[in-house]
Amino acid sequence: MTDTQNRDAASTQADPGRMADAIRFLAMDAIERVGEGHQGVPLGMAEIATALYRDHLRFDPADPLWPDRDRVILSNGHGSMLLYALLYLAGYKKIGIEQIRTFRELGSHCAGHPEYDPAAGIEATTGPLGQGIANAVGMAVAEARMAAEFGRDLVDHRVWAFVGDGCLQEGIGQEAISLAGHLSLGRLTFLWDDNRITDDGATDLSISENVPARFRAADWHVVEVNGHDAEAVSAAMSVVREDPRPSLVACRTIIGKGIPRVEGQRGGHSARLFRKDTDAARKALGWDHPAFSIPDDLLSAWRATGTPGGRSRSDWLARLDAHPAAAEFRRRISGARAESWRAPLDAYRTHAAAMALAQPTVASSGDVCDALAATVPEMIVTCADLEAPTNHKRSRSAFTARDGGGSYLHCGVREHLMGAMVNGMAAHGGVAPVSVTYLAFSDYERPAMRLAALMGLPSIFVFSHDSIGVGRNGPTHQPVEILAAFRAMPNMLTFRPADAVETAEAWEIALERSDGPALLALTKQSVPALRRDGGDNLSRRGAYVLAEADGARAATILATGSEVSVAMAARDLLAARGVSVAVVSMPCWELFETQDTAYRNAVLGEAPRIGVEAAMRFGWDRWIGSDGAFVGMSGFGASAAAETLYAHFGITAEAVAAAVQS
């Protein structure tokens, strides 16, 4: 029996309209108490949410982290009280009534927008519109990938996303619709709050297209219903289960339903509510209970919605215990790596050092990624139509509508979606997602990368073509300012490795990390081998002395990435002139910042410092001091051969040597 067929009598016999009103009054009372919030979503989607939780959702509040639970994403995250009301009513322990009362207050689990806390039932941080539905696409990919490997006995859940007009107006929304349809992600359902109102007013101020037709054109299954008829919505949800395509349930609703002053009006979105509004709603809906009080019979009905999921979880645990791949499944879900996962990294570092491997660091990254396919089988690589120049597919097969077991996903030119999908996969668990594109295109991914850092997700973002070394493609593809922006982002590890050995070290650290994302900025152009040792991971400390001065330091040259070899060449020039300098490689500033003071002082030294990077100076004064010299970029690049550009912009060994001697 499915969860849908095995619903508890207490929930199925309760009036769905009254169950929906329980959502409405918790939401409006919390919003009225704090004096701000967005009532449009919880009041307008109450019946939709009731139909989902009462009749269809596979969940167990007693174990919010059950791996085979359905995932629910509130993409229209401004309507967060819809989610919080549902979690309280369903019985999630972390969302008690005091959390509802303290909505939007410091320390409450009920923040202004949902903040990632799966133990509380909050599957993703949402609020920037469109991110949530793209996360949902990533979760559906993770579900399909794991089902292909472990079978439906262990992986048999769905992904549901509450979606607003704004989510579908954002460009990322169309990217999500297009790719999800192409991949036939049949476990994915969007529940669209079609209220035809935005913050500015009616949606026809800015759009006139037939939204369901957009989904149909992308090969989605579409059902259109009255969003305030819980039984009709539930019937639509039953239908979508039988269709192999992703589904849109287009629910025609009235924004702010239940509050006479704002119902169906622009103010229904987020106009301030007053006590007179909640009093008027109580009168209009016949709700005679005080604020934050739910009648026992309704609360019991709501608490019973998780009972079928509890039974399903018990059955699932028995199947897991008997499954031959139980240990591997548990490892994947825990996020731990296999015992011998580092072996290919160790071998690669040894090989690269012994062979003095000189090649682009993006090629080294591709080598590492391919070598890890055997020992990190949970890895799934996504790429935005740049398979050939980034070269991270190699032995991997493609994830497709026909083969959910592939570990390389062709995203097309959809960088924003790709970044948010990676976050969805990471939040889902069981897979290790990586995205690959050019660094100049990271601006398309930035909103997703920021949310990865905010959620503390172990997403990995690999970027090639990281500087003016791109060459003749010119300044549009030469990201001189982007490193500084990511280094300013909290909880983001930004790596710029100097050679093949450092690239392997960066990958090792990124794959070890469980509490935040990592970025690898890699070269298009070849770089020489600098590290001739393949032993300890020196990049763990963020920066280290690559070459000490022969005697007292006259200066310390600090560099990253491809410019470390420039610094080493400058060191040789200066040595010939009797000037002794040290060269420090700084692959990750953030890790260096966490080192003890004694180590940082020993690396930086007391001599004058010179920074070298084919990027803007912004941020470098932290390490070289305001009076330190910097050899790098002061503006955008140009179109010419890479070596011509380095000479043109003065990023040369001679220029670094001159800066030292000056």
C-alpha positions as CSV (number, residue, x, y, z in Angstrom):
1,M,0.0,0.0,0.0
2,T,1.3,3.5,-0.8
3,D,1.2,6.4,1.6
4,T,-1.5,7.9,-0.4
5,Q,-3.7,4.8,-0.1
6,N,-2.9,4.3,3.6
7,R,-3.8,7.7,5.1
8,D,-4.8,7.9,8.7
9,A,-8.5,8.3,9.4
10,A,-8.0,11.2,11.8
11,S,-6.6,13.3,8.9
12,T,-8.8,12.1,6.1
13,Q,-12.1,12.6,8.1
14,A,-11.2,16.2,9.1
15,D,-12.7,19.0,7.1
16,P,-9.8,20.1,4.8
17,G,-11.2,23.7,4.8
18,R,-10.8,23.9,8.5
19,M,-7.4,22.3,8.3
20,A,-6.4,25.0,5.8
21,D,-7.8,27.7,8.1
22,A,-5.4,26.5,10.8
23,I,-2.6,27.4,8.5
24,R,-4.2,30.8,7.7
25,F,-4.6,31.8,11.3
26,L,-1.2,30.7,12.5
27,A,0.3,32.7,9.6
28,M,-1.8,35.9,10.0
29,D,-1.4,35.9,13.8
30,A,2.4,35.6,13.6
31,I,2.6,38.3,10.9
32,E,0.3,40.6,12.8
33,R,2.2,40.2,16.0
34,V,5.6,41.0,14.6
35,G,4.2,43.8,12.3
36,E,5.6,42.5,9.0
37,G,5.7,39.5,6.7
38,H,4.1,38.1,3.6
39,Q,0.6,36.8,4.1
40,G,-0.3,36.2,0.5
41,V,1.3,32.8,0.1
42,P,0.1,31.1,3.3
43,L,-3.4,32.5,3.0
44,G,-3.6,31.7,-0.8
45,M,-2.0,28.3,-0.7
46,A,-3.5,26.9,2.4
47,E,-5.7,24.4,0.7
48,I,-2.9,23.3,-1.7
49,A,-0.6,22.6,1.3
50,T,-3.4,20.8,3.1
51,A,-4.0,18.5,0.2
52,L,-0.3,17.7,-0.1
53,Y,0.3,17.0,3.6
54,R,-3.0,15.3,4.2
55,D,-3.1,13.0,1.2
56,H,0.2,12.7,-0.5
57,L,3.4,13.7,1.3
58,R,5.7,10.9,2.4
59,F,7.3,12.2,5.6
60,D,7.8,11.4,9.3
61,P,8.2,14.2,11.8
62,A,9.7,11.8,14.2
63,D,12.7,11.4,11.8
64,P,12.9,14.5,9.7
65,L,16.2,13.3,8.1
66,W,14.7,10.0,6.8
67,P,16.6,9.6,3.5
68,D,13.6,8.4,1.6
69,R,11.2,11.2,2.6
70,D,9.6,13.4,0.1
71,R,11.3,16.8,-0.3
72,V,9.3,20.0,0.0
73,I,10.7,23.3,-1.2
74,L,9.0,26.6,-0.6
75,S,10.4,28.4,-3.6
76,N,8.3,31.5,-3.0
77,G,10.2,31.8,0.3
78,H,8.8,35.2,1.3
79,G,5.7,33.2,2.2
80,S,7.7,31.4,4.9
81,M,4.8,31.3,7.4
82,L,3.2,28.7,5.1
83,L,6.1,26.3,5.7
84,Y,6.4,27.1,9.4
85,A,2.7,26.6,10.0
86,L,2.8,23.3,8.2
87,L,5.8,22.1,10.2
88,Y,4.3,23.1,13.5
89,L,0.9,21.5,12.6
90,A,2.6,18.3,11.4
91,G,4.6,17.9,14.6
92,Y,8.2,18.8,13.8
93,K,9.8,19.2,17.2
94,K,12.0,22.1,16.3
95,I,9.0,24.2,15.2
96,G,7.0,24.5,18.4
97,I,4.3,27.1,19.0
98,E,6.9,29.5,20.6
99,Q,8.8,29.4,17.4
100,I,5.7,30.5,15.5
101,R,5.1,33.3,18.1
102,T,8.6,34.6,17.6
103,F,8.4,34.6,13.8
104,R,11.1,37.0,12.4
105,E,12.7,37.5,15.9
106,L,16.4,36.9,16.6
107,G,17.1,33.3,17.4
108,S,13.8,31.9,16.2
109,H,13.8,28.9,13.8
110,C,11.1,30.9,11.9
111,A,13.2,33.5,10.2
112,G,11.9,36.0,7.7
113,H,12.7,33.6,4.9
114,P,13.3,29.8,5.3
115,E,16.8,29.0,6.4
116,Y,18.2,25.5,5.7
117,D,17.6,23.3,8.6
118,P,16.6,19.8,7.5
119,A,16.2,18.6,11.1
120,A,13.4,21.2,11.4
121,G,11.9,20.2,8.0
122,I,13.4,23.1,6.1
123,E,15.1,21.6,3.1
124,A,16.6,24.7,1.6
125,T,17.2,28.4,2.1
126,T,14.9,30.2,-0.2
127,G,13.8,33.8,-0.8
128,P,15.7,34.9,-3.9
129,L,13.0,33.9,-6.3
130,G,13.6,31.0,-8.7
131,Q,16.4,29.5,-6.6
132,G,14.0,27.1,-4.9
133,I,12.6,25.5,-8.0
134,A,16.1,25.1,-9.4
135,N,17.1,23.4,-6.1
136,A,14.1,21.1,-6.6
137,V,15.3,20.2,-10.0
138,G,18.7,19.3,-8.5
139,M,16.9,17.2,-5.8
140,A,15.0,15.3,-8.5
141,V,18.2,14.6,-10.3
142,A,19.8,13.3,-7.1
143,E,16.7,11.1,-6.5
144,A,16.9,9.7,-10.0
145,R,20.7,9.1,-9.7
146,M,20.4,7.2,-6.4
147,A,17.4,5.2,-7.6
148,A,19.3,4.1,-10.6
149,E,22.0,2.7,-8.4
150,F,20.2,1.4,-5.3
151,G,16.8,0.7,-6.8
152,R,13.3,1.7,-5.8
153,D,13.4,-0.4,-2.6
154,L,15.6,2.2,-1.1
155,V,14.9,5.3,-3.2
156,D,11.3,6.0,-3.9
157,H,10.4,9.6,-3.1
158,R,9.2,12.7,-4.8
159,V,10.1,16.4,-4.8
160,W,7.3,19.0,-4.4
161,A,7.9,22.7,-4.8
162,F,5.5,25.6,-3.9
163,V,6.0,28.1,-6.6
164,G,4.9,31.7,-7.1
165,D,4.6,34.0,-10.2
166,G,7.9,35.6,-9.4
167,C,9.7,32.2,-9.5
168,L,8.5,31.7,-13.0
169,Q,9.3,35.2,-14.1
170,E,12.9,34.9,-13.1
171,G,15.2,33.7,-15.9
172,I,16.3,30.7,-13.8
173,G,12.7,29.6,-13.8
174,Q,12.7,29.0,-17.5
175,E,16.0,27.3,-17.3
176,A,14.5,24.9,-14.7
177,I,11.4,24.3,-16.8
178,S,13.4,23.5,-19.9
179,L,16.0,21.2,-18.5
180,A,13.6,19.3,-16.1
181,G,11.3,18.6,-19.1
182,H,14.2,17.5,-21.2
183,L,15.4,15.1,-18.5
184,S,11.9,13.8,-17.9
185,L,12.2,14.2,-14.1
186,G,8.9,12.5,-13.3
187,R,9.3,12.7,-9.6
188,L,9.2,16.5,-9.7
189,T,6.0,18.5,-9.2
190,F,5.6,22.3,-9.1
191,L,2.5,23.6,-7.2
192,W,1.9,27.0,-8.7
193,D,0.1,29.7,-6.8
194,D,-1.6,31.3,-9.8
195,N,-3.1,34.3,-8.0
196,R,-2.2,36.8,-10.8
197,I,-0.9,39.4,-8.3
198,T,2.6,40.6,-7.7
199,D,4.1,43.2,-5.3
200,D,3.5,45.9,-7.9
201,G,-0.1,44.8,-8.7
202,A,-1.7,42.6,-11.3
203,T,0.7,40.3,-13.2
204,D,-0.5,41.7,-16.5
205,L,1.6,44.8,-15.7
206,S,4.6,42.8,-16.8
207,I,3.6,39.5,-18.4
208,S,1.0,38.3,-20.8
209,E,2.1,34.8,-21.9
210,N,0.2,31.6,-21.2
211,V,2.3,30.2,-18.4
212,P,1.0,26.6,-18.5
213,A,1.8,26.6,-22.2
214,R,5.4,27.3,-21.4
215,F,5.5,24.1,-19.4
216,R,3.6,22.1,-22.0
217,A,6.1,23.3,-24.7
218,A,8.9,21.9,-22.5
219,D,7.2,18.5,-22.2
220,W,5.7,18.9,-18.8
221,H,2.5,17.3,-17.7
222,V,0.1,20.1,-16.7
223,V,-3.1,20.0,-14.6
224,E,-5.1,23.1,-14.0
225,V,-7.4,23.3,-10.9
226,N,-9.2,25.5,-8.4
227,G,-6.5,26.0,-5.8
228,H,-9.1,26.5,-3.0
229,D,-10.7,23.2,-3.6
230,A,-8.5,20.8,-1.6
231,E,-10.2,17.7,-3.0
232,A,-9.6,18.9,-6.6
233,V,-6.0,19.7,-5.8
234,S,-5.5,16.3,-4.2
235,A,-7.0,14.5,-7.2
236,A,-4.6,16.4,-9.4
237,M,-1.7,15.3,-7.3
238,S,-2.9,11.7,-7.7
239,V,-2.9,12.1,-11.4
240,V,0.7,13.5,-11.6
241,R,2.0,10.4,-9.9
242,E,1.0,8.3,-12.9
243,D,2.8,10.5,-15.5
244,P,6.4,9.9,-16.3
245,R,7.0,13.6,-17.0
246,P,7.6,16.4,-14.4
247,S,4.3,18.0,-13.5
248,L,2.8,21.4,-13.0
249,V,-0.3,21.7,-10.9
250,A,-1.6,25.2,-11.8
251,C,-3.7,26.2,-8.9
252,R,-5.9,29.3,-9.5
253,T,-6.0,31.1,-6.2
254,I,-7.0,34.4,-4.5
255,I,-4.1,36.1,-2.8
256,G,-4.6,36.9,0.9
257,K,-7.8,34.8,1.0
258,G,-9.6,35.2,4.3
259,I,-8.8,38.8,5.1
260,P,-11.5,41.0,3.6
261,R,-9.4,44.1,3.4
262,V,-6.6,42.6,1.3
263,E,-8.1,39.5,-0.3
264,G,-7.5,39.6,-4.0
265,Q,-5.7,42.9,-3.8
266,R,-2.1,44.1,-4.2
267,G,-1.9,44.5,-0.4
268,G,-2.6,40.8,-0.1
269,H,1.1,40.2,-0.9
270,S,2.7,41.9,2.1
271,A,0.7,44.9,3.3
272,R,0.9,45.4,7.1
273,L,-1.8,43.5,9.0
274,F,-3.5,44.9,12.0
275,R,-5.6,43.4,14.8
276,K,-8.7,44.6,13.0
277,D,-7.7,42.5,10.0
278,T,-7.3,39.3,12.0
279,D,-10.6,40.0,13.8
280,A,-12.3,40.5,10.5
281,A,-10.9,37.3,9.2
282,R,-12.1,35.4,12.3
283,K,-15.6,36.7,11.7
284,A,-15.5,36.0,8.0
285,L,-14.2,32.4,8.4
286,G,-16.1,31.6,11.6
287,W,-12.8,31.0,13.5
288,D,-13.5,31.7,17.2
289,H,-10.2,30.6,18.6
290,P,-7.6,33.0,20.1
291,A,-4.3,33.8,18.5
292,F,-1.9,30.9,18.2
293,S,-4.5,28.4,19.4
294,I,-5.5,25.4,17.3
295,P,-8.5,23.3,18.4
296,D,-7.5,19.8,19.6
297,D,-9.4,18.0,16.9
298,L,-7.7,20.0,14.1
299,L,-4.3,19.7,15.7
300,S,-4.9,15.9,16.0
301,A,-5.9,15.7,12.4
302,W,-2.8,17.6,11.4
303,R,-0.5,15.5,13.6
304,A,-2.0,12.3,12.0
305,T,-0.8,13.4,8.5
306,G,2.7,12.0,9.3
307,T,1.5,8.6,10.6
308,P,1.5,6.8,7.2
309,G,5.0,8.1,6.6
310,G,6.1,6.7,9.9
311,R,4.8,3.3,8.9
312,S,6.5,3.6,5.6
313,R,9.8,4.5,7.3
314,S,9.6,1.4,9.5
315,D,9.1,-0.8,6.4
316,W,11.9,1.1,4.6
317,L,14.3,0.6,7.5
318,A,13.7,-3.2,7.4
319,R,14.4,-3.2,3.7
320,L,17.6,-1.2,4.2
321,D,18.8,-3.6,6.8
322,A,18.3,-6.5,4.4
323,H,19.7,-4.8,1.4
324,P,23.1,-6.0,0.1
325,A,24.2,-2.4,-0.5
326,A,23.1,-1.1,2.9
327,A,26.5,-0.1,4.1
328,E,27.3,1.8,0.9
329,F,23.9,3.5,1.0
330,R,24.4,4.7,4.6
331,R,27.9,6.0,3.7
332,R,26.5,8.0,0.8
333,I,23.7,9.5,2.9
334,S,26.1,10.4,5.7
335,G,28.3,12.4,3.4
336,A,31.4,10.4,4.4
337,R,33.9,9.3,1.8
338,A,34.9,5.7,1.1
339,E,37.9,4.5,3.1
340,S,40.4,4.6,0.2
341,W,39.0,7.6,-1.7
342,R,42.3,9.5,-1.5
343,A,44.3,6.9,-3.2
344,P,44.0,8.4,-6.8
345,L,44.9,11.8,-5.4
346,D,48.0,10.5,-3.7
347,A,49.0,8.7,-6.9
348,Y,48.3,11.7,-9.1
349,R,50.4,14.1,-6.9
350,T,53.3,11.7,-6.9
351,H,53.1,11.3,-10.7
352,A,52.7,15.0,-11.4
353,A,55.7,15.8,-9.1
354,A,57.9,13.1,-10.6
355,M,57.0,13.9,-14.2
356,A,57.2,17.7,-13.7
357,L,53.8,17.8,-15.2
358,A,53.4,21.1,-17.1
359,Q,49.8,21.7,-18.3
360,P,46.8,24.0,-17.7
361,T,45.4,23.6,-14.2
362,V,42.0,22.9,-15.8
363,A,43.6,19.9,-17.4
364,S,45.0,18.8,-14.1
365,S,41.5,19.2,-12.6
366,G,40.0,17.0,-15.3
367,D,42.7,14.4,-14.6
368,V,41.8,14.4,-10.9
369,C,38.1,14.4,-11.5
370,D,38.4,11.4,-13.8
371,A,40.7,9.5,-11.4
372,L,38.2,10.0,-8.6
373,A,35.3,8.4,-10.6
374,A,36.2,5.0,-9.1
375,T,36.7,6.0,-5.4
376,V,34.1,8.7,-5.2
377,P,31.2,7.1,-7.2
378,E,28.7,9.5,-5.6
379,M,30.2,12.4,-7.6
380,I,28.1,13.9,-10.3
381,V,29.6,16.5,-12.6
382,T,27.5,19.2,-14.2
383,C,28.7,21.4,-17.1
384,A,27.3,24.3,-19.0
385,D,27.9,23.3,-22.6
386,L,31.7,23.4,-22.2
387,E,32.6,19.7,-22.2
388,A,35.6,20.1,-24.7
389,P,37.4,23.1,-23.3
390,T,36.9,22.1,-19.6
391,N,37.4,18.3,-20.2
392,H,35.8,16.9,-17.1
393,K,33.6,14.3,-18.7
394,R,36.2,11.8,-20.0
395,S,35.2,8.3,-18.8
396,R,31.9,9.5,-17.3
397,S,28.6,8.6,-18.9
398,A,25.9,11.2,-19.3
399,F,22.9,11.5,-17.0
400,T,19.9,11.5,-19.4
401,A,16.1,10.9,-19.4
402,R,16.9,7.3,-20.3
403,D,19.8,6.7,-18.0
404,G,19.7,8.2,-14.5
405,G,22.9,6.4,-13.6
406,G,25.2,8.7,-15.5
407,S,27.6,10.9,-13.6
408,Y,27.9,13.8,-16.0
409,L,25.0,16.1,-16.6
410,H,24.9,18.3,-19.7
411,C,23.2,21.4,-18.5
412,G,23.3,23.4,-21.7
413,V,23.9,27.1,-21.4
414,R,22.1,27.4,-18.1
415,E,24.8,28.4,-15.5
416,H,22.4,29.9,-13.0
417,L,20.2,26.8,-13.0
418,M,23.4,24.6,-12.8
419,G,24.6,26.3,-9.7
420,A,21.3,26.1,-7.9
421,M,20.9,22.4,-9.0
422,V,24.2,21.6,-7.5
423,N,22.9,23.1,-4.2
424,G,19.7,21.0,-4.5
425,M,21.8,17.9,-5.0
426,A,24.0,18.7,-2.0
427,A,21.0,19.4,0.2
428,H,19.3,16.2,-0.9
429,G,22.4,14.2,0.1
430,G,23.8,10.9,-1.3
431,V,25.6,12.6,-4.1
432,A,28.7,14.8,-4.4
433,P,27.8,17.5,-6.9
434,V,30.3,19.6,-9.0
435,S,29.7,22.3,-11.5
436,V,32.1,23.3,-14.3
437,T,32.2,26.4,-16.5
438,Y,34.4,29.5,-17.1
439,L,35.2,31.9,-14.3
440,A,33.8,34.8,-16.2
441,F,30.4,33.0,-16.2
442,S,30.4,32.7,-12.4
443,D,28.4,35.9,-12.3
444,Y,25.5,33.8,-13.7
445,E,26.0,31.3,-10.8
446,R,26.8,33.8,-8.1
447,P,23.3,33.9,-6.4
448,A,23.4,30.1,-6.1
449,M,27.0,30.2,-4.8
450,R,26.1,32.7,-2.2
451,L,23.2,30.5,-1.0
452,A,25.6,27.5,-0.9
453,A,27.8,29.5,1.4
454,L,24.9,30.6,3.5
455,M,23.5,27.1,3.8
456,G,26.9,25.5,4.4
457,L,26.5,23.1,1.6
458,P,29.5,21.1,0.3
459,S,28.9,22.2,-3.3
460,I,32.0,22.4,-5.5
461,F,32.3,25.0,-8.2
462,V,35.1,24.4,-10.8
463,F,36.0,27.3,-13.1
464,S,38.6,27.5,-15.9
465,H,39.8,30.4,-18.0
466,D,40.6,32.4,-14.8
467,S,42.5,35.4,-16.0
468,I,43.9,37.4,-18.9
469,G,45.6,34.0,-19.7
470,V,42.4,33.4,-21.7
471,G,44.0,35.4,-24.4
472,R,42.3,36.4,-27.7
473,N,38.7,35.9,-26.4
474,G,39.3,39.3,-24.8
475,P,38.1,41.1,-21.7
476,T,34.5,39.7,-21.8
477,H,36.1,36.3,-20.8
478,Q,38.9,37.6,-18.6
479,P,37.6,37.8,-15.0
480,V,39.9,40.3,-13.4
481,E,37.5,41.4,-10.6
482,I,35.8,38.1,-9.7
483,L,38.4,36.5,-7.4
484,A,38.1,39.5,-5.0
485,A,34.3,39.2,-5.0
486,F,34.4,35.5,-4.0
487,R,37.1,36.1,-1.4
488,A,34.7,38.6,0.2
489,M,32.0,36.0,0.4
490,P,31.6,34.4,3.9
491,N,32.2,30.6,4.1
492,M,33.4,30.2,0.6
493,L,36.8,28.6,0.1
494,T,38.4,30.1,-3.0
495,F,41.3,28.1,-4.4
496,R,43.7,29.3,-7.2
497,P,46.2,26.5,-7.5
498,A,49.6,27.1,-9.1
499,D,50.2,23.7,-10.8
500,A,49.0,20.1,-11.0
501,V,50.0,19.2,-7.4
502,E,48.2,22.1,-5.9
503,T,45.2,21.4,-8.1
504,A,45.0,17.9,-6.6
505,E,45.4,19.3,-3.1
506,A,42.6,21.7,-3.7
507,W,40.3,18.9,-4.8
508,E,41.2,16.9,-1.7
509,I,40.3,19.8,0.6
510,A,37.1,20.5,-1.3
511,L,35.9,16.9,-1.1
512,E,36.7,16.7,2.6
513,R,34.7,19.8,3.4
514,S,31.1,19.2,4.8
515,D,30.2,22.7,6.1
516,G,30.5,24.9,3.0
517,P,31.3,25.2,-0.7
518,A,34.6,25.5,-2.5
519,L,35.6,27.2,-5.7
520,L,38.6,26.2,-7.9
521,A,39.8,28.9,-10.3
522,L,41.9,27.3,-13.0
523,T,44.0,28.3,-16.0
524,K,43.3,27.8,-19.7
525,Q,47.0,28.3,-20.4
526,S,49.8,25.8,-19.5
527,V,51.7,26.4,-16.3
528,P,55.1,24.8,-15.3
529,A,55.5,22.3,-12.5
530,L,56.6,24.0,-9.4
531,R,56.0,21.5,-6.7
532,R,58.4,18.6,-7.1
533,D,57.1,16.8,-4.0
534,G,53.9,14.8,-3.9
535,G,53.7,14.3,-0.2
536,D,51.9,16.4,2.4
537,N,49.0,18.6,1.3
538,L,50.7,22.0,1.8
539,S,47.6,23.8,0.5
540,R,45.7,22.9,3.7
541,R,47.3,25.9,5.4
542,G,46.2,28.2,2.6
543,A,49.7,29.6,2.0
544,Y,53.2,28.3,2.4
545,V,56.8,29.2,1.5
546,L,57.4,27.6,-1.8
547,A,61.0,28.8,-2.0
548,E,62.8,30.4,0.9
549,A,65.4,33.1,0.5
550,D,69.0,32.2,0.4
551,G,69.9,34.1,3.5
552,A,68.0,37.0,5.0
553,R,64.9,38.0,3.1
554,A,65.2,41.2,1.2
555,A,61.5,40.8,0.2
556,T,58.7,38.3,0.1
557,I,56.8,37.7,-3.1
558,L,53.2,36.4,-2.6
559,A,51.4,35.0,-5.6
560,T,48.6,32.7,-6.6
561,G,47.8,30.4,-9.6
562,S,49.6,31.0,-12.8
563,E,51.5,34.0,-11.4
564,V,53.4,31.8,-8.9
565,S,55.6,30.7,-11.8
566,V,56.1,34.4,-12.6
567,A,57.2,35.0,-9.0
568,M,59.6,32.1,-9.2
569,A,61.2,33.5,-12.3
570,A,61.5,36.9,-10.7
571,R,63.3,35.2,-7.7
572,D,65.8,33.7,-10.1
573,L,66.4,37.1,-11.7
574,L,66.9,38.7,-8.4
575,A,69.2,36.0,-7.2
576,A,71.4,36.7,-10.2
577,R,71.5,40.3,-9.0
578,G,72.4,39.4,-5.5
579,V,68.9,40.0,-4.0
580,S,67.5,37.2,-1.9
581,V,63.8,36.8,-1.8
582,A,61.2,34.2,-0.7
583,V,58.2,33.1,-2.8
584,V,55.0,32.3,-1.1
585,S,52.2,30.4,-2.9
586,M,48.8,31.4,-1.6
587,P,46.2,28.9,-3.1
588,C,43.5,29.7,-0.5
589,W,43.4,33.0,1.4
590,E,40.5,31.8,3.6
591,L,42.5,28.8,4.9
592,F,45.5,31.0,5.5
593,E,43.4,33.4,7.6
594,T,42.5,30.6,10.0
595,Q,46.1,29.6,10.7
596,D,47.8,30.6,14.0
597,T,49.5,33.9,14.2
598,A,53.0,32.4,14.5
599,Y,52.6,30.4,11.3
600,R,51.2,33.4,9.3
601,N,54.0,35.6,10.5
602,A,56.6,33.0,9.6
603,V,55.2,32.7,6.1
604,L,54.8,36.4,5.5
605,G,58.0,37.5,7.1
606,E,59.1,40.9,8.1
607,A,60.6,42.0,4.8
608,P,58.7,44.2,2.3
609,R,56.0,42.2,0.4
610,I,55.0,42.2,-3.2
611,G,51.7,40.6,-4.4
612,V,51.4,39.1,-7.9
613,E,48.1,38.1,-9.4
614,A,46.6,38.7,-12.9
615,A,43.6,40.3,-11.2
616,M,42.7,43.5,-9.4
617,R,44.6,44.6,-6.2
618,F,41.4,44.7,-4.1
619,G,42.0,42.5,-1.0
620,W,45.7,42.2,-1.4
621,D,46.5,44.9,1.1
622,R,45.5,42.5,3.8
623,W,48.7,40.6,3.0
624,I,51.1,43.1,1.5
625,G,50.1,46.1,3.5
626,S,48.9,49.4,2.1
627,D,52.5,50.3,1.2
628,G,53.2,47.0,-0.4
629,A,53.8,46.7,-4.1
630,F,51.3,44.9,-6.3
631,V,51.9,43.5,-9.8
632,G,48.6,42.7,-11.5
633,M,45.7,44.3,-13.2
634,S,44.3,47.8,-12.7
635,G,41.4,47.5,-15.2
636,F,39.9,45.1,-17.8
637,G,42.0,43.0,-20.1
638,A,42.2,43.0,-23.9
639,S,42.2,40.7,-26.9
640,A,45.6,39.3,-27.8
641,A,47.7,36.2,-27.2
642,A,48.1,35.4,-23.5
643,E,51.9,36.0,-23.5
644,T,51.4,39.4,-25.3
645,L,48.8,40.4,-22.7
646,Y,51.1,39.5,-19.7
647,A,53.8,41.6,-21.3
648,H,51.4,44.4,-22.1
649,F,50.0,44.6,-18.6
650,G,53.4,44.3,-17.0
651,I,52.8,41.0,-15.2
652,T,56.3,39.6,-15.9
653,A,59.3,38.4,-13.9
654,E,61.2,41.6,-14.8
655,A,58.3,43.7,-13.6
656,V,58.2,41.8,-10.3
657,A,62.0,42.1,-9.9
658,A,61.8,45.8,-10.6
659,A,59.1,46.2,-7.9
660,V,61.3,44.4,-5.4
661,Q,64.3,46.5,-6.2
662,S,62.4,49.7,-6.2
